[in-house]
Amino acid sequence: MNEPHHTAFGAESRAELRTELHKLRPALYHRLHGLLPFIAHPLARRLWKLAGGLVLLAYFAFAALILTLRYSVLPNIEHYRGDIEQMATQALGLPVRIGGITAAWDGLQPDLALSEVTVADAEGRPALAFSRIEAILNWSSLARRQLRLSLLAIDEPVLHIRRDTKGGLQIAGIPVGGGESDANVADWVLAQKRIRINGATLVWEDELRAAPPLILEDLNLAVDNDGSHHRFGLTALPPEALAARIDIRGDLRGDDLARLDTWKGAAFCRTRLC
């Protein structure tokens, strides 16, 4: 019964659309016609050719980089293990040892996996150990000239945090003083897409109080960053004599850890003291 009415309504809508497009055509013509002298200028044509050549050159350079990584570098990544250990040692200023390294691809992104990684402090004591680290490289690293990862996954790390007799704090053997370098590390963490830490053990050693080590086990951390939007979840199992399982979650917005008062969002913590 209503079909003719709907058909007429559809035809009327199409007619109105054609009328509006007909009215719009002269305006578009005059605007584009005004740009024609600039587009047709010899200098503009040369600039367009130069831009096209640069885009084509960048395309082939990126393709060459992908092919070199796929068929030359990554299949032989184990041969570079010593060089990677040396670079990591120089960057941290602490001895770094890597048990093994393998490489694969996650789509077009290189996927590196390091196993049995250990870091010792300046006195040779264990400071940090990982059973496995997986890092998927994000190609935005090239444009930003800074390492950006689509995924950083760490399995079963053991992290030592120490406070010496003078009150100085060390995390994984690296002194922490709240300086610019610490802020840079925090900003770098917030710039990574996804961070996953699974089955971690945190050891707190307080030489200032001469207290026995406090061990936090089965620590799991998930962090998702998308620009200024940050979501995280953390669970951990403290000693039974202190508390039950800790569960901390948050959904925050902010881009500068030095200005926490400008951050917005929500967070909650759930545990039970024993």
C-alpha positions in Angstrom: 0.0 0.0 0.0 2.8 2.5 1.0 5.3 1.5 -1.8 4.2 4.2 -4.3 4.6 6.8 -1.6 8.1 5.7 -0.8 9.1 5.6 -4.4 7.8 9.1 -5.0 9.7 10.3 -1.9 12.9 8.7 -3.2 12.6 10.3 -6.6 11.9 13.7 -5.0 15.1 13.4 -2.8 17.2 12.5 -5.8 15.8 15.5 -7.7 16.6 17.8 -4.8 20.2 16.4 -4.7 20.7 17.0 -8.4 19.4 20.6 -7.9 21.9 21.3 -5.1 24.8 19.8 -7.1 23.8 22.0 -10.1 23.9 25.1 -7.8 27.3 24.0 -6.4 29.0 23.4 -9.8 29.5 27.1 -10.7 31.0 27.9 -7.3 33.5 25.0 -7.6 34.3 26.0 -11.1 35.2 29.6 -10.1 37.3 28.5 -7.2 39.3 25.9 -9.2 39.6 28.3 -12.1 41.2 30.8 -9.7 43.8 28.2 -8.8 44.6 27.3 -12.4 47.3 30.0 -12.9 49.2 28.6 -9.8 48.8 25.0 -10.8 49.8 25.6 -14.4 52.8 27.8 -13.6 56.1 26.2 -14.7 57.6 26.5 -11.2 54.5 24.7 -9.7 54.9 21.9 -12.3 58.5 21.4 -11.3 57.6 21.3 -7.7 54.9 18.7 -8.3 57.5 16.6 -10.3 60.0 17.0 -7.5 57.4 16.0 -4.8 56.4 13.0 -6.9 60.0 12.0 -7.3 60.7 12.2 -3.6 57.6 10.1 -2.8 58.7 7.5 -5.3 62.3 7.5 -3.9 61.0 7.1 -0.3 58.8 4.2 -1.4 61.7 2.4 -3.1 64.0 3.1 -0.1 61.5 1.7 2.3 61.0 -1.4 0.1 64.8 -1.9 0.0 64.9 -1.6 3.8 62.2 -4.2 4.2 63.9 -6.6 1.8 67.3 -6.1 3.4 65.8 -6.8 6.9 63.8 -9.8 5.7 66.4 -11.6 3.7 69.8 -10.4 5.1 69.7 -9.0 8.6 66.9 -10.8 10.5 67.6 -14.4 9.4 71.2 -13.9 10.7 70.3 -11.9 13.8 71.9 -14.4 16.1 75.3 -13.4 14.6 74.8 -9.9 15.9 74.1 -11.0 19.5 77.5 -9.9 20.7 77.1 -6.4 19.1 73.7 -6.0 20.7 75.0 -7.0 24.1 77.8 -4.4 23.7 75.4 -1.6 22.6 73.1 -2.4 25.5 76.0 -2.4 28.0 77.2 1.0 26.7 73.7 2.4 26.8 73.0 1.2 30.4 76.5 1.5 31.8 76.0 -2.0 33.3 77.0 -5.5 32.1 74.3 -7.0 29.9 74.2 -10.7 28.8 71.7 -12.2 26.3 71.2 -16.0 26.1 69.6 -16.0 22.6 67.9 -13.8 20.1 65.4 -14.7 17.3 63.5 -12.6 14.7 60.2 -12.9 12.9 57.7 -10.6 11.3 54.4 -9.3 12.6 52.9 -8.2 9.3 55.5 -5.7 7.9 56.9 -5.0 11.4 60.1 -6.7 12.7 59.4 -8.9 15.7 62.5 -9.5 17.9 62.6 -12.0 20.8 65.5 -12.1 23.4 65.8 -14.9 25.9 67.7 -15.3 29.2 68.7 -11.6 29.5 70.6 -10.6 32.6 71.8 -7.2 33.9 74.3 -6.9 36.8 74.9 -3.8 38.9 78.2 -2.0 39.2 79.2 -4.4 42.0 78.4 -7.5 39.9 75.2 -8.3 41.9 72.0 -9.4 40.0 69.9 -6.3 39.2 67.5 -7.4 36.5 66.8 -10.7 34.7 64.3 -11.7 32.0 63.3 -15.1 30.8 62.1 -13.6 27.5 61.6 -10.2 25.9 59.5 -9.6 22.7 59.7 -6.3 20.9 57.7 -5.4 17.8 59.2 -2.4 16.0 56.9 0.5 14.9 58.0 2.1 11.7 57.2 5.6 13.2 60.6 5.3 14.8 62.1 6.4 11.5 60.1 9.6 11.4 60.5 10.4 15.1 64.1 9.3 15.3 63.3 7.5 18.5 62.6 3.9 19.2 58.9 3.3 19.1 57.4 -0.2 19.7 54.0 -1.6 18.8 54.5 -4.1 21.6 57.0 -4.6 24.4 56.3 -7.9 26.2 58.5 -9.1 29.1 58.0 -12.6 30.6 59.0 -13.5 34.2 61.4 -10.6 34.9 63.1 -10.4 38.3 63.7 -6.7 39.3 65.9 -5.7 42.3 65.3 -2.3 43.9 67.8 -1.3 46.5 68.1 1.6 49.0 71.7 1.9 50.2 72.8 3.0 53.7 72.9 6.7 52.5 69.3 6.6 51.3 70.2 6.4 47.6 67.8 4.4 45.4 68.8 2.0 42.7 66.5 0.3 40.2 68.1 -2.6 38.3 71.4 -1.2 39.4 70.8 2.2 37.9 70.8 5.2 40.4 67.5 7.1 40.4 67.5 10.7 41.3 64.4 12.2 39.7 66.5 14.1 37.1 65.9 14.7 33.5 67.0 11.2 32.4 64.4 9.7 34.7 61.7 11.9 33.1 62.9 10.9 29.6 62.5 7.2 30.5 59.0 7.8 31.7 58.1 9.8 28.6 59.5 7.0 26.5 57.3 4.4 28.3 54.2 6.5 27.7 55.0 6.7 24.0 54.9 2.9 23.4 51.7 1.4 22.1 51.4 -1.7 24.3 53.5 -2.9 27.2 52.9 -6.3 28.9 54.8 -7.7 31.9 53.9 -11.2 32.9 54.8 -13.1 36.0 57.3 -10.6 37.4 59.1 -10.8 40.7 60.0 -7.5 42.5 62.7 -7.6 45.3 63.0 -4.6 47.6 66.2 -4.5 49.6 66.5 -1.8 52.2 70.1 -1.5 53.5 69.2 1.8 55.3 66.8 0.0 57.7 68.8 -3.3 57.5 65.4 -5.0 56.9 65.1 -8.4 55.3 64.2 -8.4 51.5 60.5 -7.8 50.7 59.4 -9.9 47.7 56.4 -9.1 45.5 55.5 -12.1 43.3 53.3 -12.8 40.4 53.2 -9.2 39.3 51.4 -8.6 36.0 51.3 -5.2 34.3 49.4 -4.1 31.1 49.8 -0.6 29.7 48.0 0.7 26.5 49.0 4.1 25.2 47.2 6.1 22.5 48.6 9.6 22.3 47.5 11.3 25.6 45.1 8.4 26.5 46.7 5.9 28.9 45.1 2.7 30.4 46.8 0.4 32.8 46.2 -2.6 35.0 48.5 -4.1 37.6 48.1 -7.1 39.9 50.6 -8.5 42.3 50.8 -11.0 45.2 52.6 -9.6 48.3 53.7 -11.8 51.2 50.7 -13.4 53.0 51.6 -11.8 56.3 51.2 -8.3 54.8 48.2 -8.3 52.4 46.1 -10.2 49.9 46.4 -9.8 46.1 46.8 -6.2 44.9 44.7 -5.0 42.0 45.3 -1.5 40.6 43.6 -0.1 37.4 43.4 3.3 35.7 42.1 5.1 32.7 43.9 8.5 32.4 44.5 11.3 30.0 47.7 13.4 30.1 51.0 13.9 28.2 53.5 15.3 30.7 54.4 13.4 33.9 56.0 16.6 35.2 52.6 18.2 35.4 50.4 15.5 37.0 48.0 18.1 38.2 46.8 18.5 34.6 46.0 14.8 34.2 42.4 13.6 34.3 40.8 10.2 34.6 39.9 7.5 37.1 41.9 4.8 39.0 41.1 2.4 41.7 43.1 0.0 44.0 41.7 -3.1 45.7 43.5 -5.2 48.3 43.0 -6.5 51.9 45.5 -6.0 54.7 46.3 -9.0 56.8 
